[in-house]
Structure formats: C-alpha cells, structure tokens
Amino acid sequence: MILVLSLVATSMAAPRALTVLCYHHVDYARANPYNISSQQLKAHLSALKRSGFTFVTMASVRRYYQQGSVLPSGSVLVTFDDGNHDAFTLAWPILKAMRVPMTVFIYPTAICVGHKRGFMDWDDVITLSRAGVEIGAHGFDHPYLPYPPKSVITDEQVNAWLKRETLGAKNYIEQRISHDVTTMAFPFGLISPRSAEAIKKAGYQLAFNISGKNNSRLTNPLFLNRIMVVNTDTADDVLRKSRKDQ
Ligand SMILES: [Zn+2]
C-alpha cells in the first residue's frame, strides 16, 4: 500500500505548499525599493489572512522538510533580511499583534555596528530570539557568495572565505544569542555550486534564495524559494504572487 501511494504521489505534479515572503525595511526614512510602509505591511498580512493563508513558524517548515510532517495548504513564512533596526522597532510589533511568526536573517558585521548605521544591535537580536523569533544567518559580511573579493585568489583562500561566510557566521551568531542557527538566506539571493556546498557543510538545515517562486514538498530545503516584496506591491500583488504555482 505504501508503495502504491508513493507511486501515485510521484506521478502527480507537486502542489504549491509554502510561500516565503522576503521583506527588508518598514517606514525607513530614505527612499528605497525595499522599504514599505507599516500600513502596507498590515494590508499584506491582513489580505493573506482573509484569503485563507496560514502563517507558519520556521520550526514547522523545518519539520516539514526534515521529518516529512504536514504544513497547512497555503502556508506563508514571513522573513526580514539584513537585521534593519526598523524590523525590530516597527515590523515586529505589527507581526506580534497579528500573531504572525517572524524570521530575521542577520549578518554579524551589521549587528556589530548596530543603531548608528540603522541596524539592530545584539540586545535587539537577543530580545527577538528570546521572544521566539527565528534568527538566521545572512553571511558574515553580506557578500556576493559566487564572487569572492579581489584579495581572495587561491583555492585555499576561497575555501577559507566561504567557511567564514557560512560556518563562521553561524558560529558567531550562535555564540552571541546562545541559540542554534540552522537557517541561512543567501545575500542578494545569489549562490554558486561551491558556496552551496559550503552551506551544506556548515550544517544549515534550510537555506533561502529570492527566486520569486513558491515551494512544494519536492523543493530542495537548501534552495528554498522566496518572493521579494517591494514598495510598489499592493495587497493584491502579494496575494497573486503567493498563489502562483512554483
Ligand atoms: Zn541582504
């Protein structure tokens, strides 16, 4: 019976199961295509809720891909990249009030600089982590992973650089927040076979691009698709993108 069921499952196209939205800034002072207003954020989340989507935690996405557990159909994971201070001061209270689980992908060099450059500081990140927000890595320095800096030339240097950007970021953040870091978002959504290998070797369980697609059971958990949300996106745009087949 199990064999028959698995044959049926593989003969059908895998249905869309999970939408992952990628936000950056909320009510940021400077014009930026990745900056949306808090009203827009509320409108996006309300429209998804009204239309029957279910907001899920990173933990349930991890169980879905690692243990084969079930996700509600039309699941949505909300992520914020870069560790911007406004994601802490403005987005988080909105998500909390609407009971929407949050994931934040941060990189150590930004958080070490903190508020004076518009980023969260480590106290903010620790507050989020203790409140149940998933903290993931976004590289160490937010690099273009497929393109090492000019000073990184030999094979050995490339490996050491990739190790710092993947395992190094994971270890550093884990130490600062005293919590496991098992998820990563590729900076700029970019990845190469070599950097993908480094991410796998570093022990990440889930990793995310920005392909604009949705995900199914068959999506590679180290290459999960995200949809970038930009400042021209209305609630209808977000609904349309979330309903799109992969
Ligand atoms: Zn980024």
py3Dmol code that shows the C-alpha trace and the ligand (Angstrom):
import py3Dmol

protein = """\
ATOM      1  CA  MET A   1       0.000   0.000   0.000  1.00  0.00           C
ATOM      2  CA  ILE A   2       2.799   2.387   0.908  1.00  0.00           C
ATOM      3  CA  LEU A   3       4.490   1.633  -2.408  1.00  0.00           C
ATOM      4  CA  VAL A   4       1.280   2.330  -4.354  1.00  0.00           C
ATOM      5  CA  LEU A   5       0.747   5.633  -2.565  1.00  0.00           C
ATOM      6  CA  SER A   6       4.297   6.785  -3.202  1.00  0.00           C
ATOM      7  CA  LEU A   7       3.960   5.941  -6.903  1.00  0.00           C
ATOM      8  CA  VAL A   8       0.783   7.993  -7.120  1.00  0.00           C
ATOM      9  CA  ALA A   9       2.460  10.875  -5.299  1.00  0.00           C
ATOM     10  CA  THR A  10       5.441  10.992  -7.623  1.00  0.00           C
ATOM     11  CA  SER A  11       3.330  10.734 -10.759  1.00  0.00           C
ATOM     12  CA  MET A  12       1.446  13.957  -9.940  1.00  0.00           C
ATOM     13  CA  ALA A  13       2.847  17.466 -10.027  1.00  0.00           C
ATOM     14  CA  ALA A  14       3.753  18.540  -6.506  1.00  0.00           C
ATOM     15  CA  PRO A  15       1.243  21.148  -5.308  1.00  0.00           C
ATOM     16  CA  ARG A  16       2.333  24.526  -4.025  1.00  0.00           C
ATOM     17  CA  ALA A  17       2.710  24.196  -0.269  1.00  0.00           C
ATOM     18  CA  LEU A  18       4.707  27.119   1.038  1.00  0.00           C
ATOM     19  CA  THR A  19       5.183  30.782   0.209  1.00  0.00           C
ATOM     20  CA  VAL A  20       8.141  32.564   1.787  1.00  0.00           C
ATOM     21  CA  LEU A  21       7.987  36.377   1.712  1.00  0.00           C
ATOM     22  CA  CYS A  22      11.160  38.460   1.916  1.00  0.00           C
ATOM     23  CA  TYR A  23      10.845  41.935   3.449  1.00  0.00           C
ATOM     24  CA  HIS A  24      13.602  44.425   4.338  1.00  0.00           C
ATOM     25  CA  HIS A  25      12.586  47.837   5.726  1.00  0.00           C
ATOM     26  CA  VAL A  26       9.396  49.282   7.213  1.00  0.00           C
ATOM     27  CA  ASP A  27       8.866  53.084   7.290  1.00  0.00           C
ATOM     28  CA  TYR A  28      12.534  53.716   6.525  1.00  0.00           C
ATOM     29  CA  ALA A  29      13.431  57.411   6.222  1.00  0.00           C
ATOM     30  CA  ARG A  30      15.261  57.056   2.882  1.00  0.00           C
ATOM     31  CA  ALA A  31      13.673  56.157  -0.465  1.00  0.00           C
ATOM     32  CA  ASN A  32      14.421  52.540  -1.180  1.00  0.00           C
ATOM     33  CA  PRO A  33      12.531  49.983  -3.316  1.00  0.00           C
ATOM     34  CA  TYR A  34      12.706  47.525  -0.426  1.00  0.00           C
ATOM     35  CA  ASN A  35      11.119  49.930   2.025  1.00  0.00           C
ATOM     36  CA  ILE A  36       7.400  49.513   2.578  1.00  0.00           C
ATOM     37  CA  SER A  37       5.123  51.466   4.890  1.00  0.00           C
ATOM     38  CA  SER A  38       3.732  49.927   8.057  1.00  0.00           C
ATOM     39  CA  GLN A  39       0.245  50.387   6.526  1.00  0.00           C
ATOM     40  CA  GLN A  40       1.348  48.323   3.523  1.00  0.00           C
ATOM     41  CA  LEU A  41       2.742  45.591   5.759  1.00  0.00           C
ATOM     42  CA  LYS A  42      -0.523  45.421   7.709  1.00  0.00           C
ATOM     43  CA  ALA A  43      -2.517  45.353   4.447  1.00  0.00           C
ATOM     44  CA  HIS A  44      -0.396  42.495   3.028  1.00  0.00           C
ATOM     45  CA  LEU A  45      -0.709  40.363   6.148  1.00  0.00           C
ATOM     46  CA  SER A  46      -4.450  41.064   6.605  1.00  0.00           C
ATOM     47  CA  ALA A  47      -5.194  40.191   2.969  1.00  0.00           C
ATOM     48  CA  LEU A  48      -3.313  36.891   3.269  1.00  0.00           C
ATOM     49  CA  LYS A  49      -5.198  36.073   6.479  1.00  0.00           C
ATOM     50  CA  ARG A  50      -8.578  36.963   4.973  1.00  0.00           C
ATOM     51  CA  SER A  51      -7.817  34.848   1.903  1.00  0.00           C
ATOM     52  CA  GLY A  52      -7.217  31.688   3.921  1.00  0.00           C
ATOM     53  CA  PHE A  53      -3.430  31.617   4.056  1.00  0.00           C
ATOM     54  CA  THR A  54      -1.869  30.336   7.288  1.00  0.00           C
ATOM     55  CA  PHE A  55       1.255  31.939   8.770  1.00  0.00           C
ATOM     56  CA  VAL A  56       3.708  29.288   9.920  1.00  0.00           C
ATOM     57  CA  THR A  57       6.884  29.213  12.005  1.00  0.00           C
ATOM     58  CA  MET A  58      10.341  28.315  10.713  1.00  0.00           C
ATOM     59  CA  ALA A  59      10.202  25.351  13.107  1.00  0.00           C
ATOM     60  CA  SER A  60       7.195  23.916  11.258  1.00  0.00           C
ATOM     61  CA  VAL A  61       8.935  24.458   7.894  1.00  0.00           C
ATOM     62  CA  ARG A  62      11.983  22.651   9.300  1.00  0.00           C
ATOM     63  CA  ARG A  63       9.807  19.721  10.422  1.00  0.00           C
ATOM     64  CA  TYR A  64       8.084  19.646   7.020  1.00  0.00           C
ATOM     65  CA  TYR A  65      11.371  19.244   5.127  1.00  0.00           C
ATOM     66  CA  GLN A  66      13.359  17.290   7.737  1.00  0.00           C
ATOM     67  CA  GLN A  67      10.732  14.969   9.170  1.00  0.00           C
ATOM     68  CA  GLY A  68       8.043  14.860   6.491  1.00  0.00           C
ATOM     69  CA  SER A  69       5.400  16.467   8.723  1.00  0.00           C
ATOM     70  CA  VAL A  70       2.409  18.297   7.264  1.00  0.00           C
ATOM     71  CA  LEU A  71       2.023  22.035   6.580  1.00  0.00           C
ATOM     72  CA  PRO A  72      -1.404  23.656   6.173  1.00  0.00           C
ATOM     73  CA  SER A  73      -2.122  24.261   2.491  1.00  0.00           C
ATOM     74  CA  GLY A  74      -1.369  27.885   1.673  1.00  0.00           C
ATOM     75  CA  SER A  75       1.311  28.256   4.333  1.00  0.00           C
ATOM     76  CA  VAL A  76       3.225  31.553   4.470  1.00  0.00           C
ATOM     77  CA  LEU A  77       6.548  32.209   6.201  1.00  0.00           C
ATOM     78  CA  VAL A  78       7.427  35.887   6.756  1.00  0.00           C
ATOM     79  CA  THR A  79      11.134  36.780   6.694  1.00  0.00           C
ATOM     80  CA  PHE A  80      13.083  40.045   7.076  1.00  0.00           C
ATOM     81  CA  ASP A  81      16.618  40.371   5.675  1.00  0.00           C
ATOM     82  CA  ASP A  82      19.654  42.314   6.941  1.00  0.00           C
ATOM     83  CA  GLY A  83      18.673  42.992  10.571  1.00  0.00           C
ATOM     84  CA  ASN A  84      17.430  46.525   9.960  1.00  0.00           C
ATOM     85  CA  HIS A  85      16.524  48.398  13.140  1.00  0.00           C
ATOM     86  CA  ASP A  86      13.040  49.222  11.824  1.00  0.00           C
ATOM     87  CA  ALA A  87      12.286  45.494  11.504  1.00  0.00           C
ATOM     88  CA  PHE A  88      12.737  45.378  15.286  1.00  0.00           C
ATOM     89  CA  THR A  89      11.051  48.651  16.265  1.00  0.00           C
ATOM     90  CA  LEU A  90       8.223  48.755  13.692  1.00  0.00           C
ATOM     91  CA  ALA A  91       7.678  45.411  11.928  1.00  0.00           C
ATOM     92  CA  TRP A  92       7.965  43.142  14.930  1.00  0.00           C
ATOM     93  CA  PRO A  93       5.161  44.848  16.965  1.00  0.00           C
ATOM     94  CA  ILE A  94       2.865  44.601  13.918  1.00  0.00           C
ATOM     95  CA  LEU A  95       3.611  40.913  13.407  1.00  0.00           C
ATOM     96  CA  LYS A  96       3.243  40.231  17.116  1.00  0.00           C
ATOM     97  CA  ALA A  97      -0.142  41.946  17.263  1.00  0.00           C
ATOM     98  CA  MET A  98      -1.322  39.961  14.233  1.00  0.00           C
ATOM     99  CA  ARG A  99       0.159  36.705  15.595  1.00  0.00           C
ATOM    100  CA  VAL A 100       2.405  36.280  12.562  1.00  0.00           C
ATOM    101  CA  PRO A 101       5.637  34.353  13.270  1.00  0.00           C
ATOM    102  CA  MET A 102       8.791  36.221  12.230  1.00  0.00           C
ATOM    103  CA  THR A 103      12.203  35.192  10.899  1.00  0.00           C
ATOM    104  CA  VAL A 104      15.118  37.642  10.692  1.00  0.00           C
ATOM    105  CA  PHE A 105      18.276  36.933   8.667  1.00  0.00           C
ATOM    106  CA  ILE A 106      21.230  38.896  10.041  1.00  0.00           C
ATOM    107  CA  TYR A 107      24.949  39.256   9.365  1.00  0.00           C
ATOM    108  CA  PRO A 108      27.440  39.919  12.169  1.00  0.00           C
ATOM    109  CA  THR A 109      29.253  42.940  10.677  1.00  0.00           C
ATOM    110  CA  ALA A 110      25.951  44.886  10.534  1.00  0.00           C
ATOM    111  CA  ILE A 111      24.755  43.961  14.014  1.00  0.00           C
ATOM    112  CA  CYS A 112      28.183  44.776  15.495  1.00  0.00           C
ATOM    113  CA  VAL A 113      27.827  48.330  14.076  1.00  0.00           C
ATOM    114  CA  GLY A 114      24.193  48.467  15.219  1.00  0.00           C
ATOM    115  CA  HIS A 115      21.928  51.503  15.589  1.00  0.00           C
ATOM    116  CA  LYS A 116      24.302  54.183  14.262  1.00  0.00           C
ATOM    117  CA  ARG A 117      24.014  52.596  10.799  1.00  0.00           C
ATOM    118  CA  GLY A 118      20.337  51.712  11.097  1.00  0.00           C
ATOM    119  CA  PHE A 119      20.785  48.081  12.110  1.00  0.00           C
ATOM    120  CA  MET A 120      19.650  46.174  15.184  1.00  0.00           C
ATOM    121  CA  ASP A 121      22.240  45.679  17.896  1.00  0.00           C
ATOM    122  CA  TRP A 122      22.892  42.389  19.672  1.00  0.00           C
ATOM    123  CA  ASP A 123      20.498  43.278  22.515  1.00  0.00           C
ATOM    124  CA  ASP A 124      17.694  43.692  19.944  1.00  0.00           C
ATOM    125  CA  VAL A 125      18.556  40.358  18.305  1.00  0.00           C
ATOM    126  CA  ILE A 126      18.678  38.594  21.681  1.00  0.00           C
ATOM    127  CA  THR A 127      15.300  40.123  22.617  1.00  0.00           C
ATOM    128  CA  LEU A 128      13.801  38.787  19.373  1.00  0.00           C
ATOM    129  CA  SER A 129      15.364  35.360  19.782  1.00  0.00           C
ATOM    130  CA  ARG A 130      14.109  35.034  23.369  1.00  0.00           C
ATOM    131  CA  ALA A 131      10.629  36.030  22.203  1.00  0.00           C
ATOM    132  CA  GLY A 132      10.597  33.140  19.707  1.00  0.00           C
ATOM    133  CA  VAL A 133      11.652  34.983  16.540  1.00  0.00           C
ATOM    134  CA  GLU A 134      13.800  32.718  14.331  1.00  0.00           C
ATOM    135  CA  ILE A 135      17.272  34.200  13.863  1.00  0.00           C
ATOM    136  CA  GLY A 136      19.016  33.019  10.712  1.00  0.00           C
ATOM    137  CA  ALA A 137      22.336  33.929   9.090  1.00  0.00           C
ATOM    138  CA  HIS A 138      22.837  36.138   6.028  1.00  0.00           C
ATOM    139  CA  GLY A 139      26.590  35.615   5.586  1.00  0.00           C
ATOM    140  CA  PHE A 140      29.205  37.245   7.806  1.00  0.00           C
ATOM    141  CA  ASP A 141      29.757  40.377   5.703  1.00  0.00           C
ATOM    142  CA  HIS A 142      26.733  40.115   3.339  1.00  0.00           C
ATOM    143  CA  PRO A 143      28.924  39.160   0.343  1.00  0.00           C
ATOM    144  CA  TYR A 144      28.119  38.072  -3.193  1.00  0.00           C
ATOM    145  CA  LEU A 145      28.763  34.388  -2.418  1.00  0.00           C
ATOM    146  CA  PRO A 146      29.549  33.379  -6.022  1.00  0.00           C
ATOM    147  CA  TYR A 147      32.110  36.220  -6.354  1.00  0.00           C
ATOM    148  CA  PRO A 148      34.918  36.266  -3.742  1.00  0.00           C
ATOM    149  CA  PRO A 149      36.599  39.641  -3.076  1.00  0.00           C
ATOM    150  CA  LYS A 150      39.665  40.518  -5.201  1.00  0.00           C
ATOM    151  CA  SER A 151      42.048  39.703  -2.345  1.00  0.00           C
ATOM    152  CA  VAL A 152      40.737  36.113  -2.231  1.00  0.00           C
ATOM    153  CA  ILE A 153      42.581  34.316  -5.008  1.00  0.00           C
ATOM    154  CA  THR A 154      43.801  30.781  -4.354  1.00  0.00           C
ATOM    155  CA  ASP A 155      41.573  27.754  -3.847  1.00  0.00           C
ATOM    156  CA  GLU A 156      42.589  27.652  -0.231  1.00  0.00           C
ATOM    157  CA  GLN A 157      41.691  31.321   0.258  1.00  0.00           C
ATOM    158  CA  VAL A 158      38.292  30.840  -1.411  1.00  0.00           C
ATOM    159  CA  ASN A 159      37.530  27.891   0.862  1.00  0.00           C
ATOM    160  CA  ALA A 160      38.546  29.826   3.975  1.00  0.00           C
ATOM    161  CA  TRP A 161      36.451  32.830   2.873  1.00  0.00           C
ATOM    162  CA  LEU A 162      33.390  30.660   2.165  1.00  0.00           C
ATOM    163  CA  LYS A 163      33.825  28.925   5.501  1.00  0.00           C
ATOM    164  CA  ARG A 164      33.803  32.281   7.316  1.00  0.00           C
ATOM    165  CA  GLU A 165      30.688  33.454   5.438  1.00  0.00           C
ATOM    166  CA  THR A 166      28.775  30.233   6.210  1.00  0.00           C
ATOM    167  CA  LEU A 167      30.067  28.318   9.255  1.00  0.00           C
ATOM    168  CA  GLY A 168      31.753  31.436  10.682  1.00  0.00           C
ATOM    169  CA  ALA A 169      28.501  33.427  10.586  1.00  0.00           C
ATOM    170  CA  LYS A 170      26.581  30.522  12.125  1.00  0.00           C
ATOM    171  CA  ASN A 171      29.058  30.053  14.989  1.00  0.00           C
ATOM    172  CA  TYR A 172      29.391  33.776  15.678  1.00  0.00           C
ATOM    173  CA  ILE A 173      25.630  34.399  15.869  1.00  0.00           C
ATOM    174  CA  GLU A 174      25.048  31.248  17.947  1.00  0.00           C
ATOM    175  CA  GLN A 175      27.610  32.442  20.445  1.00  0.00           C
ATOM    176  CA  ARG A 176      26.084  35.937  20.681  1.00  0.00           C
ATOM    177  CA  ILE A 177      22.475  34.805  21.084  1.00  0.00           C
ATOM    178  CA  SER A 178      23.044  31.455  22.862  1.00  0.00           C
ATOM    179  CA  HIS A 179      20.699  29.742  20.414  1.00  0.00           C
ATOM    180  CA  ASP A 180      21.136  27.390  17.444  1.00  0.00           C
ATOM    181  CA  VAL A 181      21.301  28.968  13.985  1.00  0.00           C
ATOM    182  CA  THR A 182      20.196  26.454  11.358  1.00  0.00           C
ATOM    183  CA  THR A 183      18.845  28.659   8.572  1.00  0.00           C
ATOM    184  CA  MET A 184      20.508  30.982   6.094  1.00  0.00           C
ATOM    185  CA  ALA A 185      19.408  33.409   3.387  1.00  0.00           C
ATOM    186  CA  PHE A 186      21.908  33.907   0.563  1.00  0.00           C
ATOM    187  CA  PRO A 187      22.900  37.612   0.438  1.00  0.00           C
ATOM    188  CA  PHE A 188      21.361  39.149  -2.728  1.00  0.00           C
ATOM    189  CA  GLY A 189      19.734  35.720  -3.249  1.00  0.00           C
ATOM    190  CA  LEU A 190      22.880  34.598  -5.060  1.00  0.00           C
ATOM    191  CA  ILE A 191      24.503  31.190  -4.816  1.00  0.00           C
ATOM    192  CA  SER A 192      27.051  29.061  -6.702  1.00  0.00           C
ATOM    193  CA  PRO A 193      27.629  25.284  -6.517  1.00  0.00           C
ATOM    194  CA  ARG A 194      30.732  25.899  -4.418  1.00  0.00           C
ATOM    195  CA  SER A 195      29.001  28.191  -1.923  1.00  0.00           C
ATOM    196  CA  ALA A 196      26.010  25.808  -1.778  1.00  0.00           C
ATOM    197  CA  GLU A 197      28.439  23.066  -0.769  1.00  0.00           C
ATOM    198  CA  ALA A 198      29.882  25.307   1.977  1.00  0.00           C
ATOM    199  CA  ILE A 199      26.364  25.991   3.311  1.00  0.00           C
ATOM    200  CA  LYS A 200      25.634  22.261   3.428  1.00  0.00           C
ATOM    201  CA  LYS A 201      28.978  21.517   5.084  1.00  0.00           C
ATOM    202  CA  ALA A 202      28.354  24.229   7.706  1.00  0.00           C
ATOM    203  CA  GLY A 203      25.294  22.264   8.868  1.00  0.00           C
ATOM    204  CA  TYR A 204      22.467  24.588   7.839  1.00  0.00           C
ATOM    205  CA  GLN A 205      19.140  22.751   7.560  1.00  0.00           C
ATOM    206  CA  LEU A 206      17.246  25.276   5.441  1.00  0.00           C
ATOM    207  CA  ALA A 207      18.600  27.936   3.057  1.00  0.00           C
ATOM    208  CA  PHE A 208      16.743  30.530   1.023  1.00  0.00           C
ATOM    209  CA  ASN A 209      17.121  32.307  -2.327  1.00  0.00           C
ATOM    210  CA  ILE A 210      14.985  35.123  -3.830  1.00  0.00           C
ATOM    211  CA  SER A 211      13.707  33.441  -6.999  1.00  0.00           C
ATOM    212  CA  GLY A 212      10.171  34.822  -6.813  1.00  0.00           C
ATOM    213  CA  LYS A 213       8.750  31.291  -6.775  1.00  0.00           C
ATOM    214  CA  ASN A 214       6.810  29.225  -4.253  1.00  0.00           C
ATOM    215  CA  ASN A 215       7.777  25.858  -2.756  1.00  0.00           C
ATOM    216  CA  SER A 216       6.473  22.294  -2.740  1.00  0.00           C
ATOM    217  CA  ARG A 217       7.387  19.132  -0.880  1.00  0.00           C
ATOM    218  CA  LEU A 218       9.936  18.478  -3.627  1.00  0.00           C
ATOM    219  CA  THR A 219      11.835  21.775  -3.300  1.00  0.00           C
ATOM    220  CA  ASN A 220      15.447  21.360  -2.154  1.00  0.00           C
ATOM    221  CA  PRO A 221      15.472  22.548   1.514  1.00  0.00           C
ATOM    222  CA  LEU A 222      18.874  24.178   0.926  1.00  0.00           C
ATOM    223  CA  PHE A 223      17.462  26.092  -2.041  1.00  0.00           C
ATOM    224  CA  LEU A 224      14.048  27.260  -0.858  1.00  0.00           C
ATOM    225  CA  ASN A 225      12.359  29.944  -2.928  1.00  0.00           C
ATOM    226  CA  ARG A 226      11.362  33.340  -1.600  1.00  0.00           C
ATOM    227  CA  ILE A 227       9.312  36.181  -3.029  1.00  0.00           C
ATOM    228  CA  MET A 228      10.806  39.650  -2.584  1.00  0.00           C
ATOM    229  CA  VAL A 229       8.240  42.240  -1.502  1.00  0.00           C
ATOM    230  CA  VAL A 230       8.891  45.745  -2.886  1.00  0.00           C
ATOM    231  CA  ASN A 231       7.356  49.144  -2.185  1.00  0.00           C
ATOM    232  CA  THR A 232       5.026  49.035  -5.208  1.00  0.00           C
ATOM    233  CA  ASP A 233       3.423  45.760  -4.068  1.00  0.00           C
ATOM    234  CA  THR A 234      -0.236  46.123  -3.134  1.00  0.00           C
ATOM    235  CA  ALA A 235      -2.076  43.505  -1.065  1.00  0.00           C
ATOM    236  CA  ASP A 236      -3.447  42.112  -4.357  1.00  0.00           C
ATOM    237  CA  ASP A 237       0.100  41.781  -5.764  1.00  0.00           C
ATOM    238  CA  VAL A 238       1.221  39.830  -2.688  1.00  0.00           C
ATOM    239  CA  LEU A 239      -1.851  37.578  -2.935  1.00  0.00           C
ATOM    240  CA  ARG A 240      -1.251  36.947  -6.644  1.00  0.00           C
ATOM    241  CA  LYS A 241       2.417  36.076  -6.097  1.00  0.00           C
ATOM    242  CA  SER A 242       1.580  33.829  -3.148  1.00  0.00           C
ATOM    243  CA  ARG A 243      -0.997  31.919  -5.192  1.00  0.00           C
ATOM    244  CA  LYS A 244       1.346  31.404  -8.160  1.00  0.00           C
ATOM    245  CA  ASP A 245       2.361  27.811  -8.794  1.00  0.00           C
ATOM    246  CA  GLN A 246       6.039  27.303  -8.369  1.00  0.00           C
TER     247      GLN A 246
END
"""
ligand_1 = """\
1
ZN
Zn 20.532 41.211 2.359
"""
view = py3Dmol.view(width=600, height=400)
view.addModel(protein, "pdb")
view.setStyle({"model": 0}, {"cartoon": {"style": "trace"}})
view.addModel(ligand_1, "xyz")
view.setStyle({"model": 1}, {"stick": {}})
view.zoomTo()
view.show()
